[in-house]
Every structure is written in structure tokens, then in C-alpha cells.
Amino acid sequence: MSRLMDVYETKISPDHQLFGLVDAGVDRDFPDPDDTKWLLSMPGMVYLQVPSQVFYTALRLESWSATPPDGSIEWSGQEEVEVGLPTGELAVETIDGGLANIPLVLPSPGQYRMRWKWVFNREHAPFFSPVRGVGDIRIPSGHEGDLNESQQFCLVQIWRVGRGIRR
């Protein structure tokens, strides 16, 4: 049974249609945009591409002891990725804003799974996807309180999946 271990919430301003979670101990290099996927992953870092209409994202990070429940609420998008975190100390990164350390507690360095879910604020619609072939972006209801005047709300759930770090 999984349990929620820690939560961190912040508001960020994506730059160049991108923001990411980065392990503080890796050499950073921004990924090249890929118009076939929302999430861009490299060792020690994961970035989300966002529509150009997103100026502010309300971000909630959750650290879990094991795979968290998926929930039944609808989202505009959802993807999962596995990533090695060599120090287990995370920062939020934007191209123009640089790194901002976050106090989210992870159990230890190692291999993690991240589930990214996002939704857009219908009051700021329409949104145009950076991902080729997506078409119209669905904007389900039920997230109004999470958006808090932002154009996007993003939930990232993180849990440990292995002992070592794959390189």
C-alpha cells in the first residue's frame, strides 16, 4: 500500500514552452524540443512541453512510498517516465529562470517513476498543443480550485522503483 510522504506546491512561469524537474547533481542540458511527445526525458531530468498560451503553471509535487493510486478525475494529459536521480535533490528549471531548489523529500537517490498529469484553465482557452497530431486539447472540469488563476495545473507524483541508477 502506498502512502503520501511529502508535498510541495509552487507557481512557475514556463519559458520557451518548457519547464522541468532536474536532479541537482546532474550536468544540465536542455532537451531539444520534440513535437511528438509532451514529456522530454534525459538522465536526471524530465521536462514538460506546454502550449505557448501558458504563462503560469500551478505545480504540485508529491513524493510517494510506492505507486500512488491513479484516481478517477480526468486530465488534459497524462504521461509516465522513469528517471535516475543520483542525489535525490530536485529543482524546478526554466530556461530563462534557471534552477529553483525545492524542498520535496525523496527517500534516497535512485531510480524513480514520475507520473505527470496536467490540465488547462478553460477561462484562458483556446490552447494549442506543442505536440504534433494532438488536435484539440480537452479541458475537463473539476480542477478549478487547483488552477488558482494559472493557465495550467500540473501534478507530478514521484515514487522509487529500483535500487540502482541506470546510466
N, C-alpha and C positions, 0 to 999 in steps of 0.2 A: 504494500500500500504506500502510495507516495504522499508526502506532506510538503506544504509550502514552507520553505526555510527562511526566505528573505524577499523583500520587495523594495524596489526603488522606482520613483516616478519623477519625471522631468519634462520640460518642454524644450524642444530643439528647433533650429532653423536649418533644414537641409540646404546644401549648396550644390549647384550643378546637378540637380535632380538625384541626390545621393546622400546617404548618411550610413554610418556603420558602427558595429561593435568590434573593438580591437583589444587583443591581449596586450597589456602594457610592455611586455618583454619581447615583442617581435619587431623586426625591421618592417616599417610600414611602406607600402607601395600601393597607390590607389589602383583598383582594378580598372581595366578598360571597360567601358560600357558594353553591354551585350543585350541587344534588343530582342533576345529570345527568352529571357528569364528575369524575374523580379529580383531574386537573390543572387548576389555575386559573392563567391566564397574563395578564399585563399588561406594558406596556413596561418592560423591565429587571428583571422578576421573574417567578418561577414558584413556585407553592405546590402542595403535595400535601395533599389531604384524607385523614385517617386515621380508622379506627374509634375510638370512644370508649374501647375497652379498651386502646389503645396508650399506655403511659406513657413508654416509652423506645424510641427508634429507633437502631439501629446504622446509620450513614450512611457510605457510601464514594463519594467523588467522584473521577472520572477525567477528565483532560484528554487529548484525542487529537489527532493531527495531521490526521486525516481521519475519515470514517465508520468507527467501530470494528466489528469482527465482532459479529454478534448473539449468537452462542453457541447451544448446544442445550439448556441447562439450563432447566427450567420455573420459572415465577414465578407468584405470585398475581395480579399485574397488571403491565402494561407500557404506556406511552404515550410519544409523542414530541411535542415542541413546538419552534418556532423563536422566538428572542427576541433583541432587540438589547441588547448590553451596552456602554454608552457608555464605561465606564472599564476594563472587563475585570477589575475587582477585586470578588470575590464575598464575600458574607457569608451566614451562615445566620440566618434570622429566625424567631422565635416571638412570639406576641402578648404574653405576659407576660414573656418573657425578653429581648426586644429583639434587637438585632443582635450577632452574634459574627463578626468578620472571620476569614476562612480563608485560609491561605497557598497555595491551589491556583494554580499558574501557568497562565495562558492566554496564547496567543501575542501578542494585542493586543486593543484594543477592536474591536467589530464585531458582525456578525450570527452567531449561534451556533444550533446544533441541540442539544437536550438529549433524551437517552433516559433515562427514569425507569423502573426496574424495582423491584418490591417483593414481599416475601414475609413471611408471618407465622409466628410460633412456635407450632407445634401444641401445645406444653405449656401454652400460655395460652389455647387455644381454648375456646369459640367466639368469633369476631369478627363484628361486624355492620357491614356496609358503610354508609358515608355517602352512597353513590351509589344513587339510586332504580333499582329493576329489576335490580340485580346478583344478588340472591338469596344463596345460599351462597357464601362465599369459599373458593376452592380453596387448599389448603396443601400444595404439593408438597414432597417430601423433597429432600435434597441441599444444604440451606443451613444445617444445624445449626451448623457452625463459624463462620459469618458472624453468626449471631444473638447469640451471646455474652450470654445471659441477657436480652436485649431482647425485647420483644413483636413487633418488626418489624425487618427488614433492608431497606435501600433503597440501590440502586446508581444513581448518576447519571453517565452518560457524556456529555461535552461536547466538541463539535468545531466549528470555524469553517466557515461555509458561504458567506459573501459578503464583499464588500469594505466596503460601507457599512452604516449603521444605518438601518433603516426606522423611521419615527416614526408 
